[in-house]
Amino acid sequence: MSQQELADYLGVTQATLSGWENEKYEIDNASLLKCADYFHVTVDYLLGRSDELPDTSVTLDDFTIALYNATKHLTTDQKQQLINMANFFNSELEKNKQK
């Protein structure tokens, strides 16, 4: 991948990306997160705080990928509401199994 290709993906100029790489400019949080997502690593990995790479042997099913794509822009509170709903549905299933 070229700097220009990554810059295009991030929505910045190649000069900005070069400035981040050379520590001339400080990368903003949104771009840092987008880089981590693109390379499938953690922000800590990008910042040199960790050398641990994610387990690439984990595969995600179509539902999990669709759910992620549909919810990745929600706020933390909205995501928590979805988790609460899923927990509620699971508890209802367990109640029905016990009957």
TORMAR-731203 format. One record per residue: residue number from 1; residue in one letter; chain; z, y, x of N, C-alpha, C, O in turn. Coordinates in pm, whole numbers, always signed. Layout:
N
<pos: NUM; code: a; unit: A; n.Z: Z; n.Y: Y; n.X: X; ca.Z: Z; ca.Y: Y; ca.X: X; c.Z: Z; c.Y: Y; c.X: X; o.Z: Z; o.Y: Y; o.X: X>;
...
***
This chain:
99
<pos: 1; code: m; unit: A; n.Z: +0; n.Y: -118; n.X: +84; ca.Z: +0; ca.Y: +0; ca.X: +0; c.Z: +0; c.Y: +123; c.X: +89; o.Z: +68; o.Y: +129; o.X: +191>;
<pos: 2; code: s; unit: A; n.Z: -76; n.Y: +220; n.X: +48; ca.Z: -81; ca.Y: +346; ca.X: +123; c.Z: +25; c.Y: +442; c.X: +69; o.Z: +77; o.Y: +425; o.X: -41>;
<pos: 3; code: q; unit: A; n.Z: +55; n.Y: +543; n.X: +149; ca.Z: +146; ca.Y: +647; ca.X: +103; c.Z: +92; c.Y: +712; c.X: -23; o.Z: +168; o.Y: +743; o.X: -115>;
<pos: 4; code: q; unit: A; n.Z: -38; n.Y: +734; n.X: -27; ca.Z: -99; ca.Y: +801; ca.X: -142; c.Z: -83; c.Y: +718; c.X: -268; o.Z: -56; o.Y: +772; o.X: -376>;
<pos: 5; code: e; unit: A; n.Z: -100; n.Y: +585; n.X: -256; ca.Z: -84; ca.Y: +498; ca.X: -373; c.Z: +59; c.Y: +504; c.X: -426; o.Z: +81; o.Y: +512; o.X: -547>;
<pos: 6; code: l; unit: A; n.Z: +157; n.Y: +499; n.X: -335; ca.Z: +296; ca.Y: +508; ca.X: -378; c.Z: +326; c.Y: +646; c.X: -435; o.Z: +395; o.Y: +658; o.X: -536>;
<pos: 7; code: a; unit: A; n.Z: +275; n.Y: +749; n.X: -372; ca.Z: +296; ca.Y: +886; ca.X: -422; c.Z: +239; c.Y: +900; c.X: -563; o.Z: +302; o.Y: +961; o.X: -650>;
<pos: 8; code: d; unit: A; n.Z: +121; n.Y: +844; n.X: -585; ca.Z: +60; ca.Y: +849; ca.X: -719; c.Z: +148; c.Y: +778; c.X: -820; o.Z: +168; o.Y: +829; o.X: -930>;
<pos: 9; code: y; unit: A; n.Z: +201; n.Y: +662; n.X: -784; ca.Z: +288; ca.Y: +587; ca.X: -874; c.Z: +413; c.Y: +668; c.X: -908; o.Z: +458; o.Y: +670; o.X: -1023>;
<pos: 10; code: l; unit: A; n.Z: +468; n.Y: +736; n.X: -808; ca.Z: +591; ca.Y: +813; ca.X: -829; c.Z: +565; c.Y: +949; c.X: -892; o.Z: +659; o.Y: +1016; o.X: -937>;
<pos: 11; code: g; unit: A; n.Z: +440; n.Y: +991; n.X: -896; ca.Z: +407; ca.Y: +1121; ca.X: -954; c.Z: +439; c.Y: +1237; c.X: -863; o.Z: +473; o.Y: +1346; o.X: -910>;
<pos: 12; code: v; unit: A; n.Z: +428; n.Y: +1215; n.X: -732; ca.Z: +454; ca.Y: +1321; ca.X: -634; c.Z: +335; c.Y: +1329; c.X: -540; o.Z: +245; o.Y: +1245; o.X: -544>;
<pos: 13; code: t; unit: A; n.Z: +334; n.Y: +1430; n.X: -456; ca.Z: +227; ca.Y: +1442; ca.X: -357; c.Z: +256; c.Y: +1351; c.X: -238; o.Z: +369; o.Y: +1309; o.X: -216>;
<pos: 14; code: q; unit: A; n.Z: +151; n.Y: +1322; n.X: -163; ca.Z: +167; ca.Y: +1241; ca.X: -42; c.Z: +255; c.Y: +1316; c.X: +59; o.Z: +331; o.Y: +1254; o.X: +133>;
<pos: 15; code: a; unit: A; n.Z: +244; n.Y: +1447; n.X: +61; ca.Z: +326; ca.Y: +1529; ca.X: +152; c.Z: +475; c.Y: +1516; c.X: +118; o.Z: +560; o.Y: +1510; o.X: +207>;
<pos: 16; code: t; unit: A; n.Z: +506; n.Y: +1513; n.X: -12; ca.Z: +645; ca.Y: +1497; ca.X: -55; c.Z: +698; c.Y: +1361; c.X: -11; o.Z: +808; o.Y: +1351; o.X: +44>;
<pos: 17; code: l; unit: A; n.Z: +619; n.Y: +1257; n.X: -35; ca.Z: +660; ca.Y: +1122; ca.X: +4; c.Z: +682; c.Y: +1115; c.X: +155; o.Z: +780; o.Y: +1057; o.X: +201>;
<pos: 18; code: s; unit: A; n.Z: +591; n.Y: +1173; n.X: +231; ca.Z: +604; ca.Y: +1176; ca.X: +377; c.Z: +732; c.Y: +1250; c.X: +418; o.Z: +801; o.Y: +1208; o.X: +511>;
<pos: 19; code: g; unit: A; n.Z: +762; n.Y: +1358; n.X: +349; ca.Z: +884; ca.Y: +1434; ca.X: +376; c.Z: +1009; c.Y: +1352; c.X: +351; o.Z: +1107; o.Y: +1364; o.X: +425>;
<pos: 20; code: w; unit: A; n.Z: +1008; n.Y: +1268; n.X: +245; ca.Z: +1122; ca.Y: +1180; ca.X: +218; c.Z: +1137; c.Y: +1078; c.X: +330; o.Z: +1247; o.Y: +1053; o.X: +379>;
<pos: 21; code: e; unit: A; n.Z: +1025; n.Y: +1019; n.X: +370; ca.Z: +1029; ca.Y: +916; ca.X: +474; c.Z: +1077; c.Y: +972; c.X: +607; o.Z: +1147; o.Y: +903; o.X: +681>;
<pos: 22; code: n; unit: A; n.Z: +1041; n.Y: +1096; n.X: +637; ca.Z: +1081; ca.Y: +1159; ca.X: +763; c.Z: +1212; c.Y: +1236; c.X: +752; o.Z: +1253; o.Y: +1306; o.X: +845>;
<pos: 23; code: e; unit: A; n.Z: +1279; n.Y: +1223; n.X: +636; ca.Z: +1406; ca.Y: +1290; ca.X: +608; c.Z: +1396; c.Y: +1442; c.X: +618; o.Z: +1494; o.Y: +1511; o.X: +648>;
<pos: 24; code: k; unit: A; n.Z: +1275; n.Y: +1493; n.X: +593; ca.Z: +1256; ca.Y: +1638; ca.X: +587; c.Z: +1304; c.Y: +1690; c.X: +451; o.Z: +1357; o.Y: +1801; o.X: +441>;
<pos: 25; code: y; unit: A; n.Z: +1283; n.Y: +1608; n.X: +347; ca.Z: +1328; ca.Y: +1639; ca.X: +211; c.Z: +1417; c.Y: +1526; c.X: +163; o.Z: +1409; o.Y: +1413; o.X: +212>;
<pos: 26; code: e; unit: A; n.Z: +1502; n.Y: +1559; n.X: +67; ca.Z: +1587; ca.Y: +1456; ca.X: +7; c.Z: +1525; c.Y: +1411; c.X: -125; o.Z: +1488; o.Y: +1492; o.X: -209>;
<pos: 27; code: i; unit: A; n.Z: +1513; n.Y: +1280; n.X: -140; ca.Z: +1453; ca.Y: +1223; ca.X: -261; c.Z: +1547; c.Y: +1243; c.X: -380; o.Z: +1669; o.Y: +1234; o.X: -366>;
<pos: 28; code: d; unit: A; n.Z: +1489; n.Y: +1271; n.X: -495; ca.Z: +1571; ca.Y: +1288; ca.X: -616; c.Z: +1605; c.Y: +1149; c.X: -673; o.Z: +1537; o.Y: +1051; o.X: -643>;
<pos: 29; code: n; unit: A; n.Z: +1709; n.Y: +1144; n.X: -753; ca.Z: +1758; ca.Y: +1017; ca.X: -807; c.Z: +1653; c.Y: +944; c.X: -889; o.Z: +1639; o.Y: +822; o.X: -878>;
<pos: 30; code: a; unit: A; n.Z: +1580; n.Y: +1015; n.X: -972; ca.Z: +1480; ca.Y: +950; ca.X: -1057; c.Z: +1373; c.Y: +882; c.X: -973; o.Z: +1332; o.Y: +770; o.X: -1003>;
<pos: 31; code: s; unit: A; n.Z: +1328; n.Y: +948; n.X: -868; ca.Z: +1225; ca.Y: +889; ca.X: -781; c.Z: +1282; c.Y: +772; c.X: -701; o.Z: +1213; o.Y: +673; o.X: -678>;
<pos: 32; code: l; unit: A; n.Z: +1407; n.Y: +784; n.X: -661; ca.Z: +1472; ca.Y: +675; ca.X: -589; c.Z: +1481; c.Y: +550; c.X: -676; o.Z: +1453; o.Y: +439; o.X: -631>;
<pos: 33; code: l; unit: A; n.Z: +1520; n.Y: +569; n.X: -801; ca.Z: +1527; ca.Y: +456; ca.X: -895; c.Z: +1389; c.Y: +396; c.X: -920; o.Z: +1375; o.Y: +274; o.X: -928>;
<pos: 34; code: k; unit: A; n.Z: +1290; n.Y: +481; n.X: -931; ca.Z: +1154; ca.Y: +434; ca.X: -955; c.Z: +1103; c.Y: +354; c.X: -834; o.Z: +1035; o.Y: +253; o.X: -851>;
<pos: 35; code: c; unit: A; n.Z: +1137; n.Y: +398; n.X: -713; ca.Z: +1101; ca.Y: +322; ca.X: -593; c.Z: +1169; c.Y: +185; c.X: -593; o.Z: +1105; o.Y: +84; o.X: -564>;
<pos: 36; code: a; unit: A; n.Z: +1296; n.Y: +183; n.X: -625; ca.Z: +1369; ca.Y: +56; ca.X: -628; c.Z: +1308; c.Y: -38; c.X: -731; o.Z: +1292; o.Y: -158; o.X: -704>;
<pos: 37; code: d; unit: A; n.Z: +1273; n.Y: +13; n.X: -847; ca.Z: +1208; ca.Y: -69; ca.X: -949; c.Z: +1074; c.Y: -121; c.X: -900; o.Z: +1041; o.Y: -238; o.X: -920>;
<pos: 38; code: y; unit: A; n.Z: +997; n.Y: -35; n.X: -836; ca.Z: +864; ca.Y: -73; ca.X: -791; c.Z: +871; c.Y: -187; c.X: -688; o.Z: +794; o.Y: -282; o.X: -694>;
<pos: 39; code: f; unit: A; n.Z: +965; n.Y: -174; n.X: -594; ca.Z: +975; ca.Y: -274; ca.X: -488; c.Z: +1069; c.Y: -389; c.X: -523; o.Z: +1088; o.Y: -481; o.X: -442>;
<pos: 40; code: h; unit: A; n.Z: +1128; n.Y: -385; n.X: -643; ca.Z: +1219; ca.Y: -490; ca.X: -690; c.Z: +1338; c.Y: -509; c.X: -595; o.Z: +1374; o.Y: -621; o.X: -559>;
<pos: 41; code: v; unit: A; n.Z: +1396; n.Y: -397; n.X: -557; ca.Z: +1515; ca.Y: -399; ca.X: -472; c.Z: +1617; c.Y: -303; c.X: -533; o.Z: +1586; o.Y: -230; o.X: -628>;
<pos: 42; code: t; unit: A; n.Z: +1737; n.Y: -304; n.X: -479; ca.Z: +1840; ca.Y: -212; ca.X: -527; c.Z: +1827; c.Y: -78; c.X: -455; o.Z: +1766; o.Y: -68; o.X: -349>;
<pos: 43; code: v; unit: A; n.Z: +1886; n.Y: +23; n.X: -515; ca.Z: +1891; ca.Y: +154; ca.X: -451; c.Z: +1972; c.Y: +142; c.X: -322; o.Z: +1936; o.Y: +203; o.X: -221>;
<pos: 44; code: d; unit: A; n.Z: +2079; n.Y: +65; n.X: -324; ca.Z: +2158; ca.Y: +45; ca.X: -201; c.Z: +2072; c.Y: -13; c.X: -89; o.Z: +2088; o.Y: +25; o.X: +27>;
<pos: 45; code: y; unit: A; n.Z: +1982; n.Y: -103; n.X: -122; ca.Z: +1892; ca.Y: -159; ca.X: -22; c.Z: +1803; c.Y: -49; c.X: +36; o.Z: +1786; o.Y: -40; o.X: +158>;
<pos: 46; code: l; unit: A; n.Z: +1747; n.Y: +34; n.X: -51; ca.Z: +1660; ca.Y: +143; ca.X: -3; c.Z: +1736; c.Y: +241; c.X: +85; o.Z: +1681; o.Y: +296; o.X: +180>;
<pos: 47; code: l; unit: A; n.Z: +1863; n.Y: +264; n.X: +52; ca.Z: +1944; ca.Y: +360; ca.X: +128; c.Z: +2006; c.Y: +299; c.X: +253; o.Z: +2073; o.Y: +368; o.X: +329>;
<pos: 48; code: g; unit: A; n.Z: +1983; n.Y: +169; n.X: +275; ca.Z: +2038; ca.Y: +103; ca.X: +393; c.Z: +2183; c.Y: +64; c.X: +381; o.Z: +2246; o.Y: +27; o.X: +480>;
<pos: 49; code: r; unit: A; n.Z: +2236; n.Y: +70; n.X: +259; ca.Z: +2377; ca.Y: +32; ca.X: +237; c.Z: +2393; c.Y: -117; c.X: +216; o.Z: +2505; o.Y: -168; o.X: +216>;
<pos: 50; code: s; unit: A; n.Z: +2283; n.Y: -187; n.X: +198; ca.Z: +2285; ca.Y: -331; ca.X: +177; c.Z: +2157; c.Y: -389; c.X: +235; o.Z: +2051; o.Y: -326; o.X: +232>;
<pos: 51; code: d; unit: A; n.Z: +2169; n.Y: -509; n.X: +289; ca.Z: +2047; ca.Y: -576; ca.X: +336; c.Z: +2018; c.Y: -697; c.X: +249; o.Z: +1938; o.Y: -784; o.X: +284>;
<pos: 52; code: e; unit: A; n.Z: +2086; n.Y: -702; n.X: +135; ca.Z: +2070; ca.Y: -814; ca.X: +43; c.Z: +1952; c.Y: -788; c.X: -51; o.Z: +1947; o.Y: -687; o.X: -121>;
<pos: 53; code: l; unit: A; n.Z: +1857; n.Y: -880; n.X: -50; ca.Z: +1743; ca.Y: -871; ca.X: -139; c.Z: +1772; c.Y: -951; c.X: -266; o.Z: +1849; o.Y: -1047; o.X: -262>;
<pos: 54; code: p; unit: A; n.Z: +1710; n.Y: -914; n.X: -378; ca.Z: +1734; ca.Y: -988; ca.X: -501; c.Z: +1681; c.Y: -1130; c.X: -491; o.Z: +1591; o.Y: -1159; o.X: -412>;
<pos: 55; code: d; unit: A; n.Z: +1738; n.Y: -1217; n.X: -572; ca.Z: +1695; ca.Y: -1357; ca.X: -578; c.Z: +1561; c.Y: -1362; c.X: -650; o.Z: +1554; o.Y: -1343; o.X: -771>;
<pos: 56; code: t; unit: A; n.Z: +1456; n.Y: -1389; n.X: -575; ca.Z: +1322; ca.Y: -1391; ca.X: -635; c.Z: +1292; c.Y: -1523; c.X: -703; o.Z: +1186; o.Y: -1539; o.X: -763>;
<pos: 57; code: s; unit: A; n.Z: +1385; n.Y: -1618; n.X: -695; ca.Z: +1362; ca.Y: -1745; ca.X: -762; c.Z: +1393; c.Y: -1737; c.X: -911; o.Z: +1360; o.Y: -1829; o.X: -987>;
<pos: 58; code: v; unit: A; n.Z: +1455; n.Y: -1628; n.X: -953; ca.Z: +1488; ca.Y: -1609; ca.X: -1094; c.Z: +1361; c.Y: -1569; c.X: -1168; o.Z: +1292; o.Y: -1475; o.X: -1129>;
<pos: 59; code: t; unit: A; n.Z: +1332; n.Y: -1641; n.X: -1275; ca.Z: +1217; ca.Y: -1604; ca.X: -1356; c.Z: +1267; c.Y: -1558; c.X: -1492; o.Z: +1366; o.Y: -1609; o.X: -1544>;
<pos: 60; code: l; unit: A; n.Z: +1200; n.Y: -1462; n.X: -1547; ca.Z: +1238; ca.Y: -1407; ca.X: -1676; c.Z: +1139; c.Y: -1452; c.X: -1781; o.Z: +1018; o.Y: -1457; o.X: -1757>;
<pos: 61; code: d; unit: A; n.Z: +1190; n.Y: -1485; n.X: -1899; ca.Z: +1101; ca.Y: -1524; ca.X: -2007; c.Z: +1039; c.Y: -1401; c.X: -2072; o.Z: +1081; o.Y: -1288; o.X: -2048>;
<pos: 62; code: d; unit: A; n.Z: +939; n.Y: -1425; n.X: -2154; ca.Z: +865; ca.Y: -1314; ca.X: -2217; c.Z: +956; c.Y: -1225; c.X: -2301; o.Z: +940; o.Y: -1103; o.X: -2303>;
<pos: 63; code: f; unit: A; n.Z: +1053; n.Y: -1285; n.X: -2371; ca.Z: +1144; ca.Y: -1207; ca.X: -2455; c.Z: +1227; c.Y: -1112; c.X: -2370; o.Z: +1242; o.Y: -995; o.X: -2404>;
<pos: 64; code: t; unit: A; n.Z: +1280; n.Y: -1162; n.X: -2258; ca.Z: +1363; ca.Y: -1080; ca.X: -2171; c.Z: +1283; c.Y: -964; c.X: -2114; o.Z: +1333; o.Y: -851; o.X: -2108>;
<pos: 65; code: i; unit: A; n.Z: +1162; n.Y: -989; n.X: -2074; ca.Z: +1076; ca.Y: -883; ca.X: -2020; c.Z: +1043; c.Y: -781; c.X: -2129; o.Z: +1047; o.Y: -661; o.X: -2104>;
<pos: 66; code: a; unit: A; n.Z: +1011; n.Y: -829; n.X: -2250; ca.Z: +980; ca.Y: -738; ca.X: -2361; c.Z: +1102; c.Y: -654; c.X: -2397; o.Z: +1090; o.Y: -535; o.X: -2423>;
<pos: 67; code: l; unit: A; n.Z: +1219; n.Y: -716; n.X: -2399; ca.Z: +1342; ca.Y: -643; ca.X: -2432; c.Z: +1370; c.Y: -537; c.X: -2325; o.Z: +1406; o.Y: -424; o.X: -2359>;
<pos: 68; code: y; unit: A; n.Z: +1354; n.Y: -572; n.X: -2201; ca.Z: +1374; ca.Y: -475; ca.X: -2093; c.Z: +1279; c.Y: -357; c.X: -2108; o.Z: +1320; o.Y: -241; o.X: -2102>;
<pos: 69; code: n; unit: A; n.Z: +1151; n.Y: -387; n.X: -2128; ca.Z: +1051; ca.Y: -279; ca.X: -2141; c.Z: +1078; c.Y: -190; c.X: -2261; o.Z: +1053; o.Y: -70; o.X: -2256>;
<pos: 70; code: a; unit: A; n.Z: +1127; n.Y: -249; n.X: -2369; ca.Z: +1153; ca.Y: -173; ca.X: -2491; c.Z: +1279; c.Y: -89; c.X: -2482; o.Z: +1296; o.Y: +6; o.X: -2559>;
<pos: 71; code: t; unit: A; n.Z: +1369; n.Y: -122; n.X: -2389; ca.Z: +1498; ca.Y: -55; ca.X: -2386; c.Z: +1529; c.Y: +20; c.X: -2256; o.Z: +1634; o.Y: +83; o.X: -2247>;
<pos: 72; code: k; unit: A; n.Z: +1443; n.Y: +15; n.X: -2158; ca.Z: +1477; ca.Y: +72; ca.X: -2027; c.Z: +1496; c.Y: +223; c.X: -2030; o.Z: +1559; o.Y: +277; o.X: -1939>;
<pos: 73; code: h; unit: A; n.Z: +1445; n.Y: +291; n.X: -2131; ca.Z: +1460; ca.Y: +436; ca.X: -2137; c.Z: +1575; c.Y: +480; c.X: -2229; o.Z: +1596; o.Y: +599; o.X: -2250>;
<pos: 74; code: l; unit: A; n.Z: +1647; n.Y: +384; n.X: -2284; ca.Z: +1760; ca.Y: +419; ca.X: -2371; c.Z: +1876; c.Y: +470; c.X: -2288; o.Z: +1885; o.Y: +444; o.X: -2168>;
<pos: 75; code: t; unit: A; n.Z: +1964; n.Y: +543; n.X: -2353; ca.Z: +2085; ca.Y: +590; ca.X: -2284; c.Z: +2180; c.Y: +473; c.X: -2266; o.Z: +2164; o.Y: +367; o.X: -2328>;
<pos: 76; code: t; unit: A; n.Z: +2279; n.Y: +492; n.X: -2182; ca.Z: +2380; ca.Y: +389; ca.X: -2160; c.Z: +2451; c.Y: +354; c.X: -2290; o.Z: +2478; o.Y: +237; o.X: -2317>;
<pos: 77; code: d; unit: A; n.Z: +2481; n.Y: +454; n.X: -2370; ca.Z: +2548; ca.Y: +430; ca.X: -2498; c.Z: +2460; c.Y: +348; c.X: -2593; o.Z: +2508; o.Y: +257; o.X: -2660>;
<pos: 78; code: q; unit: A; n.Z: +2332; n.Y: +379; n.X: -2597; ca.Z: +2240; ca.Y: +304; ca.X: -2683; c.Z: +2228; c.Y: +159; c.X: -2636; o.Z: +2223; o.Y: +67; o.X: -2718>;
<pos: 79; code: k; unit: A; n.Z: +2224; n.Y: +139; n.X: -2505; ca.Z: +2219; ca.Y: +3; ca.X: -2452; c.Z: +2346; c.Y: -74; c.X: -2487; o.Z: +2340; o.Y: -192; o.X: -2520>;
<pos: 80; code: q; unit: A; n.Z: +2460; n.Y: -6; n.X: -2480; ca.Z: +2586; ca.Y: -71; ca.X: -2514; c.Z: +2588; c.Y: -110; c.X: -2661; o.Z: +2642; o.Y: -215; o.X: -2697>;
<pos: 81; code: q; unit: A; n.Z: +2531; n.Y: -27; n.X: -2748; ca.Z: +2523; ca.Y: -61; ca.X: -2890; c.Z: +2440; c.Y: -187; c.X: -2911; o.Z: +2475; o.Y: -271; o.X: -2994>;
<pos: 82; code: l; unit: A; n.Z: +2332; n.Y: -201; n.X: -2836; ca.Z: +2250; ca.Y: -324; ca.X: -2845; c.Z: +2329; c.Y: -445; c.X: -2799; o.Z: +2320; o.Y: -551; o.X: -2860>;
<pos: 83; code: i; unit: A; n.Z: +2405; n.Y: -430; n.X: -2691; ca.Z: +2488; ca.Y: -541; ca.X: -2643; c.Z: +2592; c.Y: -577; c.X: -2748; o.Z: +2616; o.Y: -695; o.X: -2773>;
<pos: 84; code: n; unit: A; n.Z: +2653; n.Y: -477; n.X: -2809; ca.Z: +2752; ca.Y: -502; ca.X: -2914; c.Z: +2689; c.Y: -578; c.X: -3031; o.Z: +2751; o.Y: -668; o.X: -3087>;
<pos: 85; code: m; unit: A; n.Z: +2567; n.Y: -539; n.X: -3068; ca.Z: +2497; ca.Y: -608; ca.X: -3178; c.Z: +2470; c.Y: -754; c.X: -3141; o.Z: +2491; o.Y: -844; o.X: -3223>;
<pos: 86; code: a; unit: A; n.Z: +2424; n.Y: -778; n.X: -3020; ca.Z: +2397; ca.Y: -916; ca.X: -2976; c.Z: +2526; c.Y: -998; c.X: -2976; o.Z: +2525; o.Y: -1114; o.X: -3017>;
<pos: 87; code: n; unit: A; n.Z: +2636; n.Y: -938; n.X: -2931; ca.Z: +2765; ca.Y: -1009; ca.X: -2933; c.Z: +2807; c.Y: -1040; c.X: -3075; o.Z: +2861; o.Y: -1148; o.X: -3102>;
<pos: 88; code: f; unit: A; n.Z: +2783; n.Y: -947; n.X: -3167; ca.Z: +2816; ca.Y: -970; ca.X: -3307; c.Z: +2735; c.Y: -1087; c.X: -3362; o.Z: +2789; o.Y: -1176; o.X: -3427>;
<pos: 89; code: f; unit: A; n.Z: +2604; n.Y: -1087; n.X: -3335; ca.Z: +2519; ca.Y: -1197; ca.X: -3383; c.Z: +2565; c.Y: -1331; c.X: -3325; o.Z: +2567; o.Y: -1432; o.X: -3396>;
<pos: 90; code: n; unit: A; n.Z: +2601; n.Y: -1332; n.X: -3198; ca.Z: +2650; ca.Y: -1456; ca.X: -3137; c.Z: +2780; c.Y: -1503; c.X: -3201; o.Z: +2798; o.Y: -1623; o.X: -3222>;
<pos: 91; code: s; unit: A; n.Z: +2869; n.Y: -1411; n.X: -3231; ca.Z: +2995; ca.Y: -1451; ca.X: -3294; c.Z: +2972; c.Y: -1504; c.X: -3435; o.Z: +3040; o.Y: -1597; o.X: -3479>;
<pos: 92; code: e; unit: A; n.Z: +2876; n.Y: -1446; n.X: -3507; ca.Z: +2841; ca.Y: -1496; ca.X: -3640; c.Z: +2781; c.Y: -1636; c.X: -3632; o.Z: +2811; o.Y: -1720; o.X: -3717>;
<pos: 93; code: l; unit: A; n.Z: +2699; n.Y: -1660; n.X: -3533; ca.Z: +2643; ca.Y: -1794; ca.X: -3514; c.Z: +2753; c.Y: -1895; c.X: -3488; o.Z: +2751; o.Y: -2006; o.X: -3542>;
<pos: 94; code: e; unit: A; n.Z: +2848; n.Y: -1856; n.X: -3404; ca.Z: +2960; ca.Y: -1947; ca.X: -3373; c.Z: +3044; c.Y: -1976; c.X: -3498; o.Z: +3087; o.Y: -2089; o.X: -3519>;
<pos: 95; code: k; unit: A; n.Z: +3067; n.Y: -1873; n.X: -3580; ca.Z: +3142; ca.Y: -1892; ca.X: -3704; c.Z: +3070; c.Y: -1990; c.X: -3795; o.Z: +3134; o.Y: -2077; o.X: -3855>;
<pos: 96; code: n; unit: A; n.Z: +2938; n.Y: -1976; n.X: -3807; ca.Z: +2859; ca.Y: -2065; ca.X: -3892; c.Z: +2858; c.Y: -2208; c.X: -3840; o.Z: +2854; o.Y: -2302; o.X: -3919>;
<pos: 97; code: k; unit: A; n.Z: +2863; n.Y: -2226; n.X: -3710; ca.Z: +2867; ca.Y: -2360; ca.X: -3652; c.Z: +2998; c.Y: -2430; c.X: -3684; o.Z: +3001; o.Y: -2552; o.X: -3699>;
<pos: 98; code: q; unit: A; n.Z: +3106; n.Y: -2354; n.X: -3693; ca.Z: +3238; ca.Y: -2410; ca.X: -3716; c.Z: +3260; c.Y: -2447; c.X: -3862; o.Z: +3356; o.Y: -2518; o.X: -3892>;
<pos: 99; code: k; unit: A; n.Z: +3175; n.Y: -2402; n.X: -3951; ca.Z: +3190; ca.Y: -2431; ca.X: -4094; c.Z: +3144; c.Y: -2570; c.X: -4127; o.Z: +3150; o.Y: -2612; o.X: -4243>;
***
